[in-house]
Amino acid sequence: MKGSYQYPDGSQYKGAWSDGGQRDGYGVMQFTDGSQYYGMFKAGLCEGPGVMVFSDNSRYEPWIVLQTGLIYDPIVERYIERDGRKEK
């Protein structure tokens, strides 16, 4: 299911939610300092392909999406399929 929620500190999430009420799937998290995260969530946490845009417009993009549909994570040096399964 999709929806939005504004947290008591003023940050806001818009995107997919699990049946248990946690951020899960694609969403956008806007933080009170002006930074934003666009990407995947799992069990309420940022996990998977995503981009962090800081309030000064600098970006953190650790993922590389390949034309084959695989995503390369240079931090753990593994390929990850779009459904989240890890490949060697």
C-alpha atoms as a printed R data frame, in Angstrom:
   type eleno elety resid chain resno      x       y       z
1  ATOM     1    CA   MET     A     1  0.000   0.000   0.000
2  ATOM     2    CA   LYS     A     2  1.122   3.599  -0.552
3  ATOM     3    CA   GLY     A     3  0.700   6.618   1.629
4  ATOM     4    CA   SER     A     4  2.445   9.390   3.493
5  ATOM     5    CA   TYR     A     5  3.228  10.168   7.101
6  ATOM     6    CA   GLN     A     6  4.628  13.219   8.863
7  ATOM     7    CA   TYR     A     7  6.715  12.397  11.918
8  ATOM     8    CA   PRO     A     8  6.627  14.469  15.136
9  ATOM     9    CA   ASP     A     9 10.057  15.970  14.310
10 ATOM    10    CA   GLY     A    10  8.699  17.343  10.993
11 ATOM    11    CA   SER     A    11 10.310  14.791   8.678
12 ATOM    12    CA   GLN     A    12  7.985  13.186   6.134
13 ATOM    13    CA   TYR     A    13  7.801   9.883   4.257
14 ATOM    14    CA   LYS     A    14  5.834   9.293   1.059
15 ATOM    15    CA   GLY     A    15  5.808   5.867  -0.522
16 ATOM    16    CA   ALA     A    16  5.136   2.190  -0.027
17 ATOM    17    CA   TRP     A    17  4.296   0.597   3.332
18 ATOM    18    CA   SER     A    18  4.250  -3.004   4.491
19 ATOM    19    CA   ASP     A    19  1.061  -4.557   5.842
20 ATOM    20    CA   GLY     A    20  2.671  -4.185   9.283
21 ATOM    21    CA   GLY     A    21  2.922  -0.393   8.916
22 ATOM    22    CA   GLN     A    22  6.649  -0.059   8.150
23 ATOM    23    CA   ARG     A    23  8.248   1.769   5.235
24 ATOM    24    CA   ASP     A    24  8.786  -0.971   2.673
25 ATOM    25    CA   GLY     A    25  9.453  -0.609  -1.063
26 ATOM    26    CA   TYR     A    26 10.101   2.618  -2.963
27 ATOM    27    CA   GLY     A    27  9.652   5.896  -1.116
28 ATOM    28    CA   VAL     A    28 10.917   9.406  -0.471
29 ATOM    29    CA   MET     A    29 12.012  10.511   2.980
30 ATOM    30    CA   GLN     A    30 12.340  14.253   3.554
31 ATOM    31    CA   PHE     A    31 14.355  15.220   6.623
32 ATOM    32    CA   THR     A    32 14.026  18.431   8.628
33 ATOM    33    CA   ASP     A    33 17.503  19.630   7.600
34 ATOM    34    CA   GLY     A    34 16.382  19.702   3.948
35 ATOM    35    CA   SER     A    35 18.068  16.475   2.877
36 ATOM    36    CA   GLN     A    36 16.064  13.802   1.060
37 ATOM    37    CA   TYR     A    37 16.424  10.086   0.398
38 ATOM    38    CA   TYR     A    38 14.850   8.641  -2.755
39 ATOM    39    CA   GLY     A    39 14.928   4.885  -2.959
40 ATOM    40    CA   MET     A    40 14.126   1.530  -1.492
41 ATOM    41    CA   PHE     A    41 13.166   0.773   2.095
42 ATOM    42    CA   LYS     A    42 12.960  -2.542   3.892
43 ATOM    43    CA   ALA     A    43 11.595  -3.097   7.408
44 ATOM    44    CA   GLY     A    44 11.423   0.669   7.909
45 ATOM    45    CA   LEU     A    45 15.061   1.370   6.987
46 ATOM    46    CA   CYS     A    46 16.797   2.699   3.873
47 ATOM    47    CA   GLU     A    47 18.018  -0.449   2.160
48 ATOM    48    CA   GLY     A    48 18.798  -1.113  -1.471
49 ATOM    49    CA   PRO     A    49 19.106   1.217  -4.445
50 ATOM    50    CA   GLY     A    50 18.657   4.836  -3.513
51 ATOM    51    CA   VAL     A    51 20.035   8.351  -3.649
52 ATOM    52    CA   MET     A    52 20.666  10.638  -0.703
53 ATOM    53    CA   VAL     A    53 20.507  14.319  -1.627
54 ATOM    54    CA   PHE     A    54 21.853  16.567   1.109
55 ATOM    55    CA   SER     A    55 20.636  20.098   1.838
56 ATOM    56    CA   ASP     A    56 23.640  21.560  -0.057
57 ATOM    57    CA   ASN     A    57 22.570  19.485  -3.139
58 ATOM    58    CA   SER     A    58 25.538  17.126  -2.860
59 ATOM    59    CA   ARG     A    59 24.552  13.528  -3.580
60 ATOM    60    CA   TYR     A    60 25.451  10.063  -2.373
61 ATOM    61    CA   GLU     A    61 24.704   7.347  -4.943
62 ATOM    62    CA   PRO     A    62 26.450   4.106  -3.989
63 ATOM    63    CA   TRP     A    63 24.542   1.919  -6.457
64 ATOM    64    CA   ILE     A    64 25.297   1.274 -10.112
65 ATOM    65    CA   VAL     A    65 22.384  -0.004 -12.214
66 ATOM    66    CA   LEU     A    66 23.550  -2.109 -15.161
67 ATOM    67    CA   GLN     A    67 21.756  -2.593 -18.469
68 ATOM    68    CA   THR     A    68 21.339  -6.269 -17.610
69 ATOM    69    CA   GLY     A    69 18.929  -5.315 -14.830
70 ATOM    70    CA   LEU     A    70 21.415  -6.137 -12.106
71 ATOM    71    CA   ILE     A    71 22.472  -3.559  -9.549
72 ATOM    72    CA   TYR     A    72 26.106  -3.452  -8.441
73 ATOM    73    CA   ASP     A    73 26.874  -2.507  -4.846
74 ATOM    74    CA   PRO     A    74 30.520  -1.406  -4.708
75 ATOM    75    CA   ILE     A    75 30.521  -1.385  -0.900
76 ATOM    76    CA   VAL     A    76 30.056  -5.154  -0.591
77 ATOM    77    CA   GLU     A    77 31.323  -5.825  -4.136
78 ATOM    78    CA   ARG     A    78 28.290  -7.849  -5.170
79 ATOM    79    CA   TYR     A    79 25.625  -7.754  -7.826
80 ATOM    80    CA   ILE     A    80 22.038  -7.592  -6.605
81 ATOM    81    CA   GLU     A    81 19.030  -8.432  -8.741
82 ATOM    82    CA   ARG     A    82 16.199  -5.929  -8.709
83 ATOM    83    CA   ASP     A    83 14.159  -8.205  -6.451
84 ATOM    84    CA   GLY     A    84 16.893  -8.016  -3.796
85 ATOM    85    CA   ARG     A    85 18.572 -11.414  -4.275
86 ATOM    86    CA   LYS     A    86 22.354 -11.277  -4.164
87 ATOM    87    CA   GLU     A    87 24.415 -12.622  -7.019
88 ATOM    88    CA   LYS     A    88 28.154 -13.292  -7.133
